[in-house]
């Protein structure tokens, strides 16, 4: 499990830095065009990566429906709402909203996937969320403007995508799920981009395009492959808890790239976040505990 947790930490580090890089990119590109180009680069990367590796099982009608839902909700709407929100929302404030993902995912997983919601996971969630509040409230004020509402939509679609990936993972390999959902997401976004193209803001700077390409391939292409593969091993609720680290990562990258100061209170919040994640990831499933008790009793 340690390897899976380290890989998930790498994923949230990449996604946490994306708040700062995303804020830089929305100053150069319109959100819709930016999202479309990211998905284009990601889809091309995945098609190249899949060559010789892709083994597509027989897909049922239910599989296609779930893939379509993942592509439209978890890719198209998720990407678009994220960059739309960053136009006006502060990166660390956005990270706070997305820190609600573990709670939302855990509830959905308990309701839809019948996953266990242990006491330690609940306590860890509270501690981690408290840490997020320390990090955010000392670095930015919360304003419930349109940007915050877009980021809230991003959080909801991210939680939904985790559940959909979990369900699809019982039948489809992670590469198939990732590739098909991104192709569907890009295909569903393309008509909107073509219609709005004359009014879109497009940066002429090569450095902006390079940043767009690198962040797309690494943070959404490679990282999503890793995330989807590890999600099957640790469970939806535990994997989502790692997103509590994203505000801390955003704070660190904001310090180095945007010159935002880091206070002692923020560092205390970071400790709470890491503590909450640690508490959650070390919790045991009640079924496993019961099996151990039965095994010990029988021996």
C-alpha positions as CSV (number, residue, x, y, z in Angstrom):
1,X,0.0,0.0,0.0
2,X,2.9,2.4,0.7
3,X,3.8,2.5,-3.1
4,X,0.1,3.3,-3.9
5,X,0.0,6.1,-1.3
6,X,3.3,7.6,-2.6
7,X,1.9,7.6,-6.2
8,X,-1.3,9.3,-5.0
9,X,0.8,11.9,-3.2
10,X,2.6,12.5,-6.5
11,X,-0.7,12.9,-8.2
12,X,-2.0,15.5,-5.8
13,X,1.3,17.4,-6.0
14,X,0.9,17.8,-9.7
15,X,-2.8,18.7,-9.3
16,X,-2.0,21.1,-6.5
17,X,0.5,23.0,-8.6
18,X,-2.1,23.1,-11.4
19,X,-4.0,25.8,-9.4
20,X,-1.1,28.2,-9.8
21,X,-0.2,27.2,-13.4
22,X,-3.9,27.3,-14.3
23,X,-4.2,30.9,-12.9
24,X,-1.2,31.8,-15.1
25,X,-2.8,30.2,-18.2
26,X,-6.2,31.8,-17.9
27,X,-4.5,35.1,-18.3
28,X,-3.3,34.0,-21.7
29,X,-6.2,31.8,-23.0
30,X,-10.0,31.8,-22.8
31,X,-11.1,29.0,-20.4
32,X,-13.0,27.0,-23.1
33,X,-10.2,27.1,-25.6
34,X,-7.7,26.3,-22.9
35,X,-9.7,23.3,-21.8
36,X,-10.1,22.1,-25.4
37,X,-6.3,22.4,-26.2
38,X,-5.5,20.5,-23.0
39,X,-7.8,17.7,-23.9
40,X,-6.4,17.6,-27.4
41,X,-2.8,17.3,-26.2
42,X,-3.9,14.7,-23.6
43,X,-5.8,12.7,-26.2
44,X,-2.9,12.6,-28.6
45,X,-0.5,11.6,-25.8
46,X,-2.8,8.8,-24.7
47,X,-3.3,7.5,-28.2
48,X,0.5,7.4,-28.6
49,X,0.9,5.7,-25.2
50,X,-1.8,3.2,-25.9
51,X,-0.2,1.9,-29.1
52,X,0.8,-1.7,-28.4
53,X,-0.6,-1.5,-24.9
54,X,-4.3,-1.1,-25.4
55,X,-6.4,-4.2,-25.0
56,X,-10.1,-3.3,-25.4
57,X,-12.5,-5.9,-23.8
58,X,-16.0,-6.3,-25.1
59,X,-17.9,-3.2,-24.1
60,X,-21.5,-3.5,-23.0
61,X,-24.2,-0.8,-23.4
62,X,-23.8,0.0,-19.7
63,X,-20.0,0.5,-20.1
64,X,-20.6,3.0,-22.9
65,X,-23.1,4.9,-20.9
66,X,-20.7,5.1,-17.9
67,X,-17.8,6.1,-20.2
68,X,-20.0,8.8,-21.8
69,X,-21.0,10.1,-18.3
70,X,-17.3,10.1,-17.3
71,X,-16.2,11.9,-20.5
72,X,-18.9,14.6,-20.3
73,X,-19.1,15.1,-16.6
74,X,-15.6,14.1,-15.3
75,X,-13.6,15.5,-18.2
76,X,-15.5,18.1,-20.3
77,X,-17.4,19.9,-17.5
78,X,-14.7,19.3,-14.9
79,X,-11.9,20.9,-17.1
80,X,-14.1,23.8,-18.3
81,X,-15.5,24.7,-14.9
82,X,-12.0,24.6,-13.4
83,X,-10.5,27.2,-15.7
84,X,-13.7,29.2,-15.9
85,X,-13.5,29.5,-12.1
86,X,-9.8,30.4,-12.0
87,X,-10.6,33.5,-14.1
88,X,-11.9,35.3,-10.9
89,X,-11.3,32.8,-8.0
90,X,-8.0,32.8,-6.0
91,X,-6.0,29.6,-6.5
92,X,-5.9,28.8,-2.7
93,X,-9.6,29.6,-2.3
94,X,-10.2,27.2,-5.2
95,X,-8.2,24.6,-3.5
96,X,-10.4,24.9,-0.4
97,X,-13.5,24.3,-2.4
98,X,-12.0,21.2,-4.0
99,X,-10.9,20.0,-0.5
100,X,-14.5,19.2,0.0
101,X,-14.1,16.4,-2.6
102,X,-13.2,13.6,0.0
103,X,-16.3,14.3,2.0
104,X,-18.5,14.3,-1.1
105,X,-16.8,11.2,-2.5
106,X,-17.0,9.3,0.8
107,X,-20.7,9.9,1.0
108,X,-21.2,8.9,-2.6
109,X,-19.1,5.8,-2.2
110,X,-21.0,4.8,1.0
111,X,-24.3,5.3,-0.8
112,X,-23.5,3.9,-4.2
113,X,-20.6,1.5,-3.8
114,X,-21.3,0.3,-0.3
115,X,-17.8,1.2,0.8
116,X,-17.2,1.5,4.6
117,X,-17.1,4.9,6.2
118,X,-15.0,4.3,9.4
119,X,-14.7,6.5,12.5
120,X,-11.0,7.2,11.8
121,X,-11.8,8.2,8.2
122,X,-14.4,10.6,9.5
123,X,-12.1,12.1,12.1
124,X,-9.3,12.3,9.5
125,X,-11.6,14.1,7.2
126,X,-12.5,16.7,9.9
127,X,-8.8,17.2,10.8
128,X,-7.8,17.6,7.2
129,X,-10.6,20.0,6.4
130,X,-9.7,22.0,9.5
131,X,-6.1,22.2,8.2
132,X,-7.4,23.5,4.9
133,X,-9.3,26.3,6.7
134,X,-6.1,27.4,8.4
135,X,-4.2,27.4,5.1
136,X,-6.9,29.3,3.2
137,X,-8.3,31.8,5.6
138,X,-4.8,33.3,6.3
139,X,-4.0,33.5,2.6
140,X,-7.2,34.7,0.9
141,X,-10.7,35.8,1.6
142,X,-13.7,33.8,0.4
143,X,-16.0,35.6,-2.0
144,X,-19.0,33.7,-3.3
145,X,-18.8,35.1,-6.8
146,X,-19.3,33.3,-10.1
147,X,-15.8,31.9,-10.0
148,X,-16.4,30.1,-6.7
149,X,-19.6,28.6,-8.1
150,X,-17.7,27.3,-11.1
151,X,-15.0,25.8,-8.7
152,X,-17.8,24.2,-6.6
153,X,-19.1,22.6,-9.8
154,X,-15.5,21.3,-10.5
155,X,-15.5,19.7,-7.0
156,X,-18.8,17.9,-7.7
157,X,-17.8,16.6,-11.1
158,X,-14.4,15.5,-9.7
159,X,-16.2,13.5,-6.9
160,X,-18.6,12.0,-9.5
161,X,-15.6,11.0,-11.7
162,X,-13.9,9.2,-8.9
163,X,-17.1,7.1,-8.4
164,X,-17.5,6.4,-12.1
165,X,-13.8,5.3,-12.4
166,X,-14.3,3.0,-9.5
167,X,-17.3,1.4,-11.1
168,X,-15.7,1.1,-14.5
169,X,-12.5,-0.3,-12.9
170,X,-14.3,-3.6,-12.2
171,X,-14.6,-4.3,-15.9
172,X,-12.1,-2.1,-17.8
173,X,-8.4,-1.5,-17.6
174,X,-7.4,2.0,-16.4
175,X,-5.9,2.9,-19.8
176,X,-9.1,2.1,-21.6
177,X,-11.2,4.2,-19.1
178,X,-8.8,7.1,-19.3
179,X,-8.4,7.1,-23.1
180,X,-12.1,6.7,-24.0
181,X,-13.3,9.3,-21.4
182,X,-10.8,11.9,-22.6
183,X,-11.7,11.3,-26.3
184,X,-15.4,11.6,-25.4
185,X,-14.8,14.7,-23.3
186,X,-12.8,16.4,-26.2
187,X,-15.4,15.3,-28.8
188,X,-18.3,16.7,-26.7
189,X,-16.4,20.0,-26.1
190,X,-15.3,20.5,-29.7
191,X,-18.6,21.9,-31.2
192,X,-18.7,24.6,-28.4
193,X,-15.1,25.6,-29.2
194,X,-15.7,25.9,-32.9
195,X,-18.8,28.0,-32.4
196,X,-17.0,30.4,-30.0
197,X,-13.6,30.4,-31.8
198,X,-13.8,33.9,-33.3
199,X,-14.2,35.4,-29.8
200,X,-11.7,33.2,-28.0
201,X,-8.5,34.7,-26.4
202,X,-5.4,32.9,-27.8
203,X,-1.9,33.7,-26.6
204,X,0.7,34.3,-29.3
205,X,3.6,33.5,-26.9
206,X,5.5,30.3,-27.3
207,X,6.2,30.0,-23.6
208,X,2.4,30.0,-22.8
209,X,1.8,27.2,-25.3
210,X,4.7,25.2,-23.9
211,X,3.3,25.6,-20.4
212,X,-0.1,24.5,-21.7
213,X,1.4,21.4,-23.4
214,X,3.6,20.3,-20.4
215,X,0.9,20.8,-17.8
216,X,-1.6,19.0,-20.0
217,X,0.5,15.9,-20.7
218,X,2.0,15.6,-17.2
219,X,-0.8,16.8,-14.9
220,X,-3.8,15.3,-16.7
221,X,-2.3,12.7,-19.0
222,X,0.3,10.8,-17.0
223,X,-1.0,11.7,-13.6
224,X,-4.6,10.6,-14.5
225,X,-3.3,7.2,-15.6
226,X,-1.5,6.8,-12.3
227,X,-4.5,8.0,-10.3
228,X,-7.0,5.7,-12.1
229,X,-4.7,2.6,-11.6
230,X,-4.1,3.3,-7.9
231,X,-7.8,4.1,-7.2
232,X,-8.7,0.5,-7.6
233,X,-6.2,-0.5,-4.9
234,X,-7.0,1.9,-2.1
235,X,-10.7,2.6,-2.6
236,X,-12.5,5.7,-3.7
237,X,-12.9,7.4,-0.3
238,X,-9.3,6.9,0.8
239,X,-7.9,8.1,-2.6
240,X,-10.1,11.2,-2.5
241,X,-8.7,12.1,1.0
242,X,-5.4,12.8,-0.6
243,X,-6.9,15.8,-2.3
244,X,-6.7,17.5,1.1
245,X,-3.0,18.0,0.3
246,X,-3.8,20.1,-2.7
247,X,-4.3,23.4,-0.8
248,X,-0.9,22.9,0.8
249,X,0.7,22.2,-2.5
250,X,-1.0,25.3,-4.0
251,X,0.3,27.4,-1.1
252,X,3.9,26.2,-1.7
253,X,3.8,26.8,-5.4
254,X,2.1,30.1,-4.9
255,X,5.0,31.2,-2.6
256,X,7.6,30.4,-5.2
257,X,5.8,31.4,-8.4
258,X,3.4,34.1,-7.3
259,X,5.4,35.4,-4.3
260,X,2.6,34.8,-1.8
261,X,4.0,34.7,1.8
262,X,3.6,31.7,4.0
263,X,2.7,32.2,7.6
264,X,3.2,30.1,10.7
265,X,-0.6,29.5,10.9
266,X,-0.6,28.2,7.3
267,X,2.2,25.8,8.2
268,X,0.2,24.6,11.2
269,X,-2.7,24.0,8.8
270,X,-0.4,22.0,6.5
271,X,0.5,19.8,9.5
272,X,-3.2,19.2,10.2
273,X,-3.8,18.3,6.5
274,X,-1.0,15.8,6.5
275,X,-2.2,14.4,9.8
276,X,-5.7,14.0,8.5
277,X,-4.5,12.2,5.4
278,X,-2.3,9.9,7.5
279,X,-5.1,9.1,9.9
280,X,-7.4,8.2,7.1
281,X,-5.0,6.1,5.1
282,X,-4.1,4.0,8.2
283,X,-7.7,3.2,9.0
284,X,-8.8,-0.4,8.7
285,X,-11.9,-1.6,6.9
286,X,-14.4,-3.0,9.5
287,X,-14.7,-6.2,7.4
288,X,-10.9,-6.7,7.6
289,X,-11.0,-6.2,11.3
290,X,-13.8,-8.7,11.7
291,X,-12.0,-11.2,9.6
292,X,-8.9,-10.8,11.7
293,X,-10.9,-11.3,14.9
294,X,-12.5,-14.4,13.6
295,X,-9.2,-15.8,12.4
296,X,-7.6,-15.1,15.8
297,X,-10.5,-16.7,17.7
298,X,-10.4,-19.8,15.5
299,X,-6.7,-20.3,16.0
